[in-house]
Amino acid sequence: MLDAKLLRNHLDEVAAKLAHRGFVLDVEGFQALETKRKAYQHDVEALQAKRNQASKQIGIDKKAGRNTGQATEAMKQVSSELKDKDQALQKVQDELARFLAAIPNLPSDEVPLGGTEMDNVVLRSWGEPRVFDFEPQDHLDLGLGLGEMDPERASKMSGARFMVLKSQIAKLHRVIGQFMLDFHIDHHGYQEMHTPYLVSHKSLFGTGQLPKMEEDLFTIRDFDLSLIPTAEVSLTNYHRDEILPTQDLPKKYVALTPCFRSEAGSYGKDTKGMIRQHQFDKVELVQLVSASEAELAHEQLTAHAEAILQALALPYRVVNLCSGDLGFSSRKTYDLEVWLPGQGQYREISSCSHFGDFQARRLQIRTRQDQKEKPALVHTINGSGLAVGRTLVAILENYQQADGSIIIPDALVAPFGASRIEASEL
């Protein structure tokens, strides 16, 4: 959430920046609410002063033996009026809170301006797409050819956008997730976490999924709980309403969890295979850092996600998302896009985002050096390190052979226990 003081002091500048991401700020609506808030605030403070003065005078009169009945009655009237004004002020403050909750984060000055993904900027590429001497298949045809993907039975169980993996491909999927988790712990210093898959709506509000993305959640009927769309929610909420010693920062957490998304608004897109599913596994990286370290932490976390793609020798590129393509809570996002020869294009496999203090203000996660120092909001950074299913897709397509078999990347041979998934295993 944005700081209300920022809007009060720089309203036109905030409106202009939000316009870059296609959000029209209701300037007049905010000004009207602020006018009401200031008026009620003035009345409340004046009545509080009047009540305090009356209470003080009653005490003086009692000590002097004077009758206090009239003064006491007058103070009751002031208290009643104060209660009414206080309630009116609280109502306006609640309206302001709802107003602020609907406003996305301000884009960083380093974010390219633009309205759609066509305006995103490629920063760098790594690896060269493989040149095939045969027509490469996509991952679904490969999986079906091996007899180890079963979308039909998955659909029978659960409907569209689900997949059953079997045998060697199921094992490879498991090995990929474990490899990524261990890599971030051993090489990048993250602490492994196992967190709930169901979280409260307060938690989802804290990281910005609510109220903006309510339709994308799977909510449990009759419970204040939803399935996590990403472990970002539980990992970031871990320190909600806490003040962290500055010397304990950064906090670096990693978790491998299933993720659940309704994929609202994506009907008709990527309906085949494993690119866009309702349930998928993902390794999530989250950092809580001081404001002065946030920009560097974002670059480092992005490099941590890139390191997995490099270890698996998968060609990819890093894209700086334009202002109109940013997520609701993000001020700056790098997408990692892996090359998929079966589709002949790069596809997103990770988003690494810098949120500034936007999430921390909702969550009230703060830091300070010592008890004498005023607490400051932390900055939050997160990213996929990586999406397991899309990594599996990339391996199947990039390492496929003419006979339909799959070479296993060198980094995974030992944990997988073989160097190839043989087509003859059907």
FIRO-620701 format. One line per 8 residues: number of its first residue (from 1); for each residue x, y, z of C-alpha. Coordinates in Angstrom, 1 decimal. Example, Ala and Ser with C-alpha at 12.3 -4.5 7.8 and 13.67 -1.06 7.14 Angstrom:
<sites>
1> 12.3:-4.5:7.8; 13.7:-1.1:7.1
</sites>
This chain:
<sites>
1> 0.0:0.0:0.0; 1.2:3.5:-0.7; 1.8:5.9:2.1; -1.2:8.3:2.5; 1.3:11.1:3.2; 2.7:10.6:-0.3; -0.7:11.3:-1.8; -1.3:14.2:0.5
9> 1.9:15.9:-0.4; 2.5:14.8:-4.0; -0.9:14.0:-5.4; -0.3:15.1:-9.0; 3.0:13.4:-9.2; 1.5:10.1:-7.9; -1.4:10.4:-10.3; 1.1:10.9:-13.2
17> 3.2:7.8:-12.3; 0.1:5.7:-11.8; -1.1:6.7:-15.3; 2.1:5.1:-16.7; 0.7:1.8:-15.6; -2.7:2.4:-16.9; -4.3:3.3:-13.5; -6.5:6.4:-13.3
25> -6.3:7.8:-9.8; -9.5:9.4:-8.6; -7.8:12.7:-7.5; -11.1:14.5:-6.7; -12.3:11.5:-4.7; -9.2:11.5:-2.6; -9.3:15.2:-2.1; -12.9:15.0:-0.9
33> -12.1:12.2:1.5; -9.1:14.2:2.8; -11.2:17.3:3.3; -13.7:15.3:5.4; -10.9:13.6:7.3; -9.3:16.9:8.2; -12.5:18.5:9.3; -13.4:15.5:11.6
41> -9.9:15.4:12.8; -10.0:19.0:13.8; -13.4:18.6:15.6; -12.2:15.5:17.5; -9.0:17.2:18.6; -10.9:20.4:19.7; -13.5:18.3:21.6; -10.7:16.3:23.3
49> -9.1:19.5:24.4; -12.4:20.8:25.7; -13.1:17.6:27.6; -9.6:17.5:29.1; -10.0:21.1:30.2; -13.4:20.4:31.7; -12.2:17.4:33.5; -9.3:19.4:35.0
57> -11.7:22.1:36.1; -14.0:19.6:37.8; -11.1:18.3:39.8; -10.2:21.8:40.9; -13.8:22.6:41.9; -14.1:19.4:43.9; -10.9:20.2:45.9; -12.4:23.7:46.5
65> -15.7:22.2:47.7; -17.7:23.8:44.9; -20.7:22.2:43.2; -19.6:20.3:40.0; -23.0:19.1:38.8; -23.3:21.6:36.0; -19.7:21.1:34.8; -20.1:17.4:34.9
73> -23.3:17.5:32.8; -21.5:19.8:30.3; -18.6:17.3:30.1; -21.0:14.5:29.4; -22.4:16.4:26.5; -18.9:17.0:25.2; -18.1:13.3:25.5; -21.2:12.4:23.6
81> -20.4:14.8:20.8; -16.8:13.5:20.8; -18.0:9.9:20.4; -20.1:10.9:17.4; -17.3:12.8:15.8; -14.8:10.0:16.5; -17.1:7.5:14.8; -17.5:9.8:11.8
89> -13.7:10.1:11.6; -13.2:6.4:11.8; -15.7:5.9:9.0; -13.8:8.3:6.8; -10.5:6.7:7.7; -11.9:3.3:6.7; -13.0:4.8:3.4; -9.5:6.2:2.9
97> -8.0:2.8:3.7; -10.2:1.1:1.1; -9.3:3.8:-1.4; -5.6:3.3:-0.8; -5.9:-0.5:-0.9; -7.1:-0.4:-4.5; -4.1:1.7:-5.7; -1.1:-0.3:-7.2
105> 2.5:0.4:-6.4; 4.3:3.2:-8.2; 6.7:2.0:-10.9; 10.4:2.6:-10.4; 12.1:5.3:-12.5; 14.1:2.4:-14.1; 11.0:0.7:-15.5; 10.4:1.3:-19.2
113> 7.2:3.1:-20.1; 4.6:1.1:-22.0; 1.2:-0.4:-22.0; 1.6:-4.1:-22.9; 4.2:-6.9:-22.9; 5.2:-5.6:-26.4; 6.9:-2.7:-24.6; 9.0:-4.9:-22.3
121> 12.8:-4.5:-22.8; 15.2:-7.4:-23.2; 18.2:-6.7:-20.9; 20.4:-9.7:-21.7; 20.4:-13.3:-23.0; 22.2:-16.4:-22.0; 22.9:-19.5:-24.1; 22.2:-20.2:-27.7
129> 19.0:-22.0:-28.7; 19.8:-25.5:-30.0; 19.7:-26.1:-33.8; 17.8:-29.3:-34.4; 18.3:-31.7:-37.4; 14.7:-32.8:-37.0; 11.4:-31.1:-36.3; 11.3:-30.6:-32.5
137> 8.1:-31.7:-30.7; 6.5:-29.8:-27.9; 6.5:-31.2:-24.3; 3.0:-32.6:-24.5; 3.7:-34.6:-27.6; 6.9:-35.8:-26.1; 5.2:-36.8:-22.8; 2.4:-38.6:-24.7
145> 4.9:-40.3:-26.9; 6.7:-41.6:-23.8; 3.4:-42.6:-22.3; 4.2:-40.6:-19.1; 1.8:-37.7:-19.4; -1.9:-38.3:-19.0; -4.1:-35.1:-19.4; -7.2:-37.1:-20.2
153> -7.3:-38.9:-16.8; -6.3:-35.7:-15.1; -9.3:-34.1:-16.7; -11.6:-36.9:-15.7; -10.5:-36.4:-12.1; -10.3:-32.6:-11.9; -11.3:-30.9:-15.2; -9.2:-28.8:-17.5
161> -5.7:-27.4:-16.8; -4.5:-30.4:-14.7; -1.9:-33.1:-15.6; -0.9:-36.5:-14.4; 2.8:-37.4:-14.7; 4.0:-40.9:-14.5; 7.2:-43.0:-14.1; 10.4:-41.3:-15.3
169> 8.8:-37.9:-16.0; 7.2:-37.9:-12.6; 10.5:-38.7:-11.1; 12.3:-36.0:-13.1; 9.7:-33.4:-11.9; 10.4:-34.4:-8.3; 14.2:-34.3:-8.9; 14.0:-30.8:-10.5
177> 12.2:-29.3:-7.5; 14.6:-30.9:-5.0; 17.7:-29.8:-7.0; 16.5:-26.2:-7.1; 15.7:-26.1:-3.4; 19.1:-27.6:-2.5; 20.9:-25.2:-4.9; 19.5:-22.1:-3.3
185> 20.2:-23.3:0.2; 23.7:-24.5:-0.5; 24.9:-21.8:-3.0; 22.8:-18.7:-2.1; 22.3:-19.0:1.6; 18.5:-19.2:1.8; 16.8:-20.8:4.8; 14.4:-23.6:3.9
193> 10.8:-23.1:5.1; 7.8:-25.4:5.0; 4.7:-23.2:5.4; 0.9:-23.6:5.2; -0.8:-24.0:1.8; -3.9:-22.4:3.2; -3.7:-18.7:4.2; -6.1:-16.2:5.6
201> -7.5:-13.3:3.6; -5.6:-10.9:5.9; -2.4:-12.6:4.7; -3.5:-12.3:1.1; -4.3:-8.7:1.6; -0.8:-8.2:3.1; 1.0:-9.3:0.0; -1.4:-7.6:-2.4
209> -3.4:-10.5:-3.8; -6.5:-9.0:-2.3; -8.6:-7.2:-3.2; -7.2:-6.9:-6.7; -6.8:-10.6:-7.6; -9.7:-12.2:-5.7; -11.0:-13.9:-8.8; -7.7:-15.8:-9.3
217> -7.9:-17.5:-5.9; -9.3:-20.8:-4.9; -11.2:-20.0:-1.7; -12.5:-22.5:0.9; -16.2:-22.2:1.4; -17.2:-21.2:5.0; -13.6:-20.5:6.0; -11.5:-17.4:5.9
225> -8.9:-19.3:3.9; -7.7:-19.6:0.4; -5.1:-21.9:-1.3; -1.8:-20.1:-1.8; -1.3:-18.8:-5.4; 2.4:-18.7:-4.5; 4.6:-19.3:-1.4; 5.3:-15.6:-1.5
233> 2.2:-15.1:0.6; 3.1:-17.4:3.5; 6.9:-16.6:3.4; 6.3:-12.8:3.4; 3.6:-13.0:6.1; 5.9:-15.0:8.4; 7.1:-11.7:10.0; 3.8:-9.8:9.8
241> 3.5:-7.2:12.7; 7.1:-7.6:13.8; 10.0:-5.3:14.3; 13.2:-7.0:13.1; 16.7:-6.0:14.4; 18.5:-4.4:11.4; 21.5:-6.5:12.1; 19.4:-9.6:11.4
249> 18.7:-8.5:7.9; 18.5:-9.7:5.2; 16.0:-12.5:5.9; 16.3:-15.0:3.0; 13.7:-17.7:2.7; 13.0:-20.5:0.2; 10.1:-22.9:-0.1; 9.0:-25.6:-2.5
257> 5.2:-25.7:-2.6; 2.2:-26.4:-4.8; 0.5:-23.3:-6.1; -3.1:-22.9:-7.0; -4.6:-20.3:-9.4; -7.9:-20.1:-11.2; -6.1:-18.5:-14.2; -9.0:-16.0:-14.5
265> -8.8:-14.1:-17.7; -6.6:-16.7:-19.5; -9.4:-18.8:-21.0; -8.3:-20.1:-24.4; -4.6:-19.5:-23.7; -2.2:-22.4:-23.3; -4.9:-24.9:-22.8; -2.7:-27.8:-23.9
273> 0.1:-29.2:-21.7; 1.7:-27.8:-18.6; 2.3:-24.1:-19.4; -0.7:-22.7:-17.6; -2.3:-24.9:-15.0; -4.5:-24.6:-11.9; -2.0:-26.5:-9.8; 1.7:-26.4:-10.2
281> 4.9:-26.6:-8.0; 7.2:-23.7:-7.6; 10.4:-22.9:-5.7; 9.9:-19.4:-4.2; 12.6:-17.0:-3.0; 11.7:-14.2:-0.6; 14.0:-11.6:0.9; 13.3:-9.0:3.6
289> 15.9:-6.3:3.5; 16.6:-2.7:4.6; 15.7:0.1:2.1; 19.3:0.9:1.4; 20.0:-2.7:0.3; 16.9:-3.4:-1.7; 18.1:-2.5:-5.2; 21.1:-4.8:-4.9
297> 19.1:-7.5:-3.3; 16.7:-7.5:-6.3; 19.6:-7.9:-8.7; 21.1:-10.7:-6.6; 17.9:-12.6:-6.3; 17.4:-12.4:-10.0; 20.9:-13.8:-10.5; 20.0:-16.6:-8.1
305> 17.1:-17.6:-10.3; 19.3:-17.3:-13.4; 21.9:-19.6:-11.8; 19.4:-22.5:-12.0; 18.9:-22.0:-15.7; 22.6:-21.8:-16.3; 23.2:-25.0:-14.2; 20.7:-26.8:-16.4
313> 22.1:-25.2:-19.6; 18.8:-23.9:-20.7; 18.9:-20.8:-22.9; 17.0:-17.8:-21.5; 16.7:-14.0:-21.5; 16.0:-11.4:-18.9; 13.3:-8.9:-19.6; 12.6:-5.6:-17.8
321> 8.8:-5.4:-17.6; 7.3:-2.1:-18.7; 5.0:0.0:-16.5; 1.8:-1.3:-18.0; 2.9:-5.0:-17.5; 3.8:-4.8:-13.8; 2.0:-6.8:-11.2; -0.2:-4.9:-8.7
329> 2.3:-4.8:-5.8; 5.6:-4.5:-7.9; 7.6:-1.4:-8.5; 10.1:-3.2:-10.7; 10.1:-6.8:-12.2; 12.5:-8.8:-14.2; 11.0:-11.8:-16.0; 13.2:-14.7:-16.9
337> 12.0:-16.3:-20.2; 13.3:-19.7:-21.2; 13.6:-20.9:-24.8; 11.1:-23.6:-25.8; 11.9:-25.1:-29.2; 8.6:-26.9:-29.3; 6.9:-23.5:-29.4; 9.7:-21.7:-31.1
345> 9.7:-18.8:-28.6; 10.8:-17.7:-25.2; 8.3:-18.2:-22.3; 8.2:-16.9:-18.8; 9.7:-19.2:-16.2; 10.3:-16.7:-13.3; 9.3:-13.3:-12.2; 11.7:-11.5:-9.8
353> 10.1:-8.4:-8.3; 11.1:-5.5:-6.0; 8.1:-4.2:-4.0; 9.8:-1.4:-2.0; 7.8:-0.9:1.2; 4.4:-1.5:-0.5; 3.9:-5.0:1.1; 5.6:-4.2:4.3
361> 3.3:-1.2:5.0; 0.3:-3.6:4.7; 2.0:-6.2:6.8; 3.7:-3.8:9.2; 7.1:-5.5:9.0; 9.6:-3.0:10.3; 13.2:-2.8:11.3; 15.4:-0.8:13.6
369> 19.0:-0.8:14.9; 18.1:-0.4:18.6; 15.2:0.5:20.9; 16.0:4.2:20.7; 15.6:4.3:16.9; 12.2:4.8:15.2; 11.2:1.7:13.3; 11.3:1.8:9.5
377> 9.5:-0.4:7.0; 11.6:-3.2:5.4; 11.6:-3.7:1.7; 10.5:-7.0:0.2; 11.9:-8.9:-2.8; 10.7:-12.2:-4.3; 11.0:-14.4:-7.3; 10.5:-17.9:-8.6
385> 13.6:-19.9:-8.4; 12.0:-21.6:-10.5; 8.6:-22.9:-11.6; 9.1:-26.6:-11.5; 6.6:-27.6:-14.2; 7.9:-25.1:-16.7; 11.4:-26.2:-16.0; 10.4:-29.7:-16.8
393> 8.8:-28.5:-20.0; 12.0:-26.7:-20.9; 14.2:-29.7:-20.3; 11.9:-32.1:-22.3; 11.9:-29.7:-25.3; 15.5:-28.6:-25.2; 17.0:-32.1:-24.5; 14.7:-34.1:-26.8
401> 16.2:-36.5:-29.3; 15.0:-37.6:-32.7; 13.7:-40.9:-31.4; 11.6:-39.2:-28.7; 14.0:-40.0:-25.8; 15.2:-37.2:-23.5; 18.8:-36.6:-22.4; 19.0:-35.6:-18.7
409> 21.0:-32.4:-18.0; 24.4:-33.1:-16.4; 23.4:-31.4:-13.2; 20.5:-33.8:-12.7; 22.1:-37.1:-13.7; 23.2:-38.1:-10.2; 19.9:-37.4:-8.4; 17.9:-38.8:-11.3
417> 20.0:-41.9:-11.5; 20.2:-42.1:-15.3; 21.4:-40.0:-18.2; 18.4:-40.5:-20.4; 14.7:-41.2:-20.5; 14.5:-43.9:-23.1; 11.8:-44.0:-25.7; 12.0:-47.8:-25.5
425> 10.6:-47.7:-21.9; 7.1:-47.3:-23.2
</sites>
